[in-house]
């Protein structure tokens, strides 16, 4: 039979690509990364406060390298709102 050009009720909504994550999944993944980064930075700061004689410069460099390595701050990553 030839198609009549009409579509069923299920065809009106396009299906998302199987490989593309949903918006909620992307937001959850970003939140998860931010939480992990925050916990990591907190652990580093606590560990530095427990040392006998922490040097200011050494402590600052340790926190900075840890933050940059963990992807913090989140604004340094590609933002979905700007399309970059």
Wavefront OBJ file of the C-alpha trace (Angstrom):
o trace
v 0.000 0.000 0.000
v 1.079 3.538 -0.653
v 1.536 5.902 2.248
v -1.361 8.307 2.645
v 0.777 11.087 4.154
v -0.871 10.772 7.522
v 1.117 9.883 10.578
v 0.063 8.025 13.677
v 0.013 9.638 17.119
v 3.451 8.235 17.993
v 5.110 9.753 14.940
v 4.258 13.340 15.900
v 7.064 13.479 18.488
v 10.548 13.019 17.058
v 12.663 10.509 18.928
v 15.944 11.639 20.429
v 19.071 10.142 19.023
v 20.140 7.055 20.962
v 23.650 8.448 21.514
v 22.679 11.978 22.575
v 22.259 12.552 26.323
v 19.098 14.205 27.556
v 19.236 17.679 29.104
v 18.554 16.296 32.573
v 21.350 13.754 32.258
v 23.787 16.457 31.176
v 22.814 18.707 34.082
v 23.146 15.806 36.517
v 26.602 14.950 35.185
v 27.749 18.557 35.536
v 26.400 18.781 39.080
v 28.151 15.529 39.949
v 31.468 16.894 38.624
v 31.043 20.100 40.620
v 30.334 18.158 43.811
v 33.392 15.932 43.291
v 35.587 18.979 42.621
v 34.299 20.733 45.741
v 34.937 17.667 47.896
v 38.439 17.340 46.446
v 39.318 20.985 47.127
v 37.909 20.719 50.655
v 40.001 17.606 51.314
v 43.149 19.379 50.082
v 42.487 22.422 52.279
v 41.854 20.224 55.335
v 45.021 18.228 54.647
v 47.037 21.435 54.324
v 45.621 22.764 57.594
v 46.749 19.590 59.372
v 50.415 20.005 58.390
v 52.833 21.275 61.018
v 54.159 24.358 59.205
v 52.350 25.064 55.943
v 53.990 27.614 53.677
v 51.572 30.160 52.223
v 52.912 29.996 48.680
v 53.122 26.208 48.682
v 49.564 25.926 50.016
v 48.236 28.377 47.437
v 49.976 26.533 44.603
v 48.695 23.171 45.847
v 45.103 24.419 45.937
v 45.444 26.136 42.540
v 46.911 23.087 40.817
v 44.274 20.827 42.367
v 41.475 23.181 41.316
v 42.725 23.501 37.760
v 43.292 19.757 37.494
v 39.786 18.956 38.672
v 38.132 21.378 36.268
v 37.145 23.986 38.812
v 35.764 26.622 38.356
v 32.989 25.290 36.150
v 32.977 28.476 34.074
v 36.299 27.364 32.570
v 34.432 24.616 30.723
v 32.317 24.930 27.626
v 28.914 26.351 28.462
v 25.798 25.023 26.779
v 24.110 28.415 27.169
v 26.658 30.250 25.060
v 26.880 27.557 22.410
v 30.670 27.483 22.518
l 1 2 3 4 5 6 7 8 9 10 11 12 13 14 15 16 17 18 19 20 21 22 23 24 25 26 27 28 29 30 31 32 33 34 35 36 37 38 39 40 41 42 43 44 45 46 47 48 49 50 51 52 53 54 55 56 57 58 59 60 61 62 63 64 65 66 67 68 69 70 71 72 73 74 75 76 77 78 79 80 81 82 83 84
